[in-house]
Amino acid sequence: MTDDGLISWILLAFLLLVWFLWVFASAAEVAVAEARRGIPEEERRGISVFPGFPVFPIAIWGAALFADRFVGPWGTLTIGAIHLVLAIKWGVAVIRDSRDIAKIDGTD
């Protein structure tokens, strides 16, 4: 496998990981919103992550590979950088919302 091939698979794994983090961030956001409205834990709704996961990361990966054909590694670098920022944003959101839900539910 060439270095470019390996890098493209690493990018796909990273994108899937970041979008999997989005699943947790979305679920935590809904849980906090419902807890603030006083909805009991057993009655809180869930979320639907399709097509966000897995369709979006695979499509974005394809777009990065397509861009790489015309502008060198800039497709991979740009998509990777954007998703690094998203990973940080969603990671902070998960931590913040987890703390909030623990405070609201009194489990902290």
MARKOL-868891 format. One record per residue (C-alpha): residue in three letters; x, y, z. Coordinates in pm, 1 decimal, padded with zeros to 6 digits. Each point is the difference from the previous one (the first is absolute). Layout:
<atoms>
> res,c1,c2,c3
> Ala,X,Y,Z
...
</atoms>
This chain:
<atoms>
> res,c1,c2,c3
> Met,00000.0,00000.0,00000.0
> Thr,00134.2,00342.2,-00090.3
> Asp,00035.6,00280.3,00249.1
> Asp,-00288.0,00182.2,-00168.7
> Gly,-00218.6,-00308.6,00033.6
> Leu,00085.5,-00035.3,00367.2
> Ile,-00065.3,00367.6,00063.2
> Ser,-00340.6,-00024.2,-00167.3
> Trp,-00098.5,-00293.0,00225.3
> Ile,00126.5,00187.3,00306.8
> Leu,-00211.2,00297.7,-00107.3
> Leu,-00308.1,-00222.8,-00030.5
> Ala,00060.8,-00146.1,00346.5
> Phe,00044.4,00350.3,00142.3
> Leu,-00318.2,00125.9,-00167.6
> Leu,-00199.9,-00294.8,00132.5
> Leu,00138.8,00060.2,00349.2
> Val,-00086.5,00370.3,-00011.0
> Trp,-00352.9,-00066.1,-00123.6
> Phe,-00040.7,-00268.5,00266.0
> Leu,00089.6,00272.4,00251.2
> Trp,-00275.1,00209.6,-00160.7
> Val,-00246.2,-00276.7,00092.5
> Phe,00094.2,00037.3,00366.7
> Ala,-00006.5,00380.6,-00018.8
> Ser,-00347.8,-00004.2,-00154.5
> Ala,-00134.1,-00249.4,00252.7
> Ala,00144.7,00198.4,00289.9
> Glu,-00149.7,00323.1,-00134.0
> Val,-00347.4,-00154.9,-00019.4
> Ala,00035.5,-00152.7,00347.9
> Val,00097.0,00334.1,00154.9
> Ala,-00281.9,00186.0,-00175.2
> Glu,-00257.1,-00251.3,00120.6
> Ala,00144.2,-00013.5,00350.9
> Arg,-00026.3,00379.5,00021.4
> Arg,-00368.3,-00028.4,-00093.6
> Gly,-00049.1,-00244.3,00286.7
> Ile,-00059.2,-00312.9,-00207.4
> Pro,00085.3,-00310.1,00207.6
> Glu,00300.5,-00198.7,-00117.5
> Glu,-00202.4,-00306.7,-00100.3
> Glu,-00229.5,00212.6,-00221.0
> Arg,00269.0,00189.5,-00189.6
> Arg,00013.2,-00057.2,-00371.9
> Gly,00299.3,-00109.1,-00200.2
> Ile,00136.9,00122.6,-00328.6
> Ser,00021.3,-00133.5,-00350.9
> Val,00351.8,00023.6,-00136.7
> Phe,-00067.0,-00122.4,-00352.2
> Pro,00113.9,00132.9,-00250.7
> Gly,00249.6,00198.7,00205.9
> Phe,00172.9,-00321.0,00089.4
> Pro,00128.4,-00178.3,-00209.6
> Val,-00105.8,00167.0,-00326.0
> Phe,00143.3,00349.0,00059.3
> Pro,00355.1,-00106.4,00093.4
> Ile,00020.2,-00238.6,-00294.5
> Ala,-00126.7,00268.1,-00240.1
> Ile,00241.4,00257.0,00142.5
> Trp,00284.3,-00250.9,-00031.7
> Gly,-00092.3,-00048.9,-00364.9
> Ala,-00001.7,00376.3,-00053.6
> Ala,00346.3,00028.0,00157.4
> Leu,00137.2,-00273.9,-00224.4
> Phe,-00160.4,00163.4,-00303.1
> Ala,00155.1,00336.1,00090.9
> Asp,00338.7,-00166.9,00051.2
> Arg,00000.0,-00102.0,-00365.8
> Phe,-00005.3,00365.8,-00108.1
> Val,00176.2,00194.9,00275.4
> Gly,00242.2,-00249.7,00149.3
> Pro,-00039.4,-00074.3,00368.5
> Trp,-00208.9,00311.5,00068.1
> Gly,-00327.8,-00190.8,00001.6
> Thr,00120.6,-00234.5,00271.6
> Leu,00172.1,00277.7,00194.1
> Thr,-00300.3,00231.4,-00012.0
> Ile,-00254.6,-00266.3,00092.6
> Gly,00232.2,-00129.2,00273.0
> Ala,00048.1,00348.3,00146.0
> Ile,-00371.6,00076.9,-00004.9
> His,-00073.6,-00329.1,00173.9
> Leu,00269.6,00060.8,00259.6
> Val,-00180.5,00322.1,00092.0
> Leu,-00333.3,-00185.9,00005.2
> Ala,00149.1,-00272.0,00221.7
> Ile,00114.1,00260.3,00250.9
> Lys,-00335.6,00180.8,-00012.2
> Trp,-00204.4,-00317.0,00039.6
> Gly,00235.2,-00138.8,00265.3
> Val,-00039.9,00315.8,00208.0
> Ala,-00377.4,-00016.0,-00050.9
> Val,-00013.9,-00361.6,00122.1
> Ile,00201.1,00083.9,00311.6
> Arg,-00205.2,00313.8,00072.4
> Asp,-00335.4,-00169.5,-00056.5
> Ser,00102.0,-00305.2,00202.9
> Arg,00082.2,00226.8,00293.5
> Asp,-00326.6,00190.6,-00043.2
> Ile,-00212.8,-00314.0,-00013.2
> Ala,00172.4,-00135.0,00312.9
> Lys,-00074.9,00323.8,00184.2
> Ile,-00361.5,00010.9,-00116.1
> Asp,-00064.6,-00365.6,00083.6
> Gly,00189.9,00031.2,00328.3
> Thr,00252.3,-00274.6,-00080.8
> Asp,00315.0,00211.2,00024.6
</atoms>
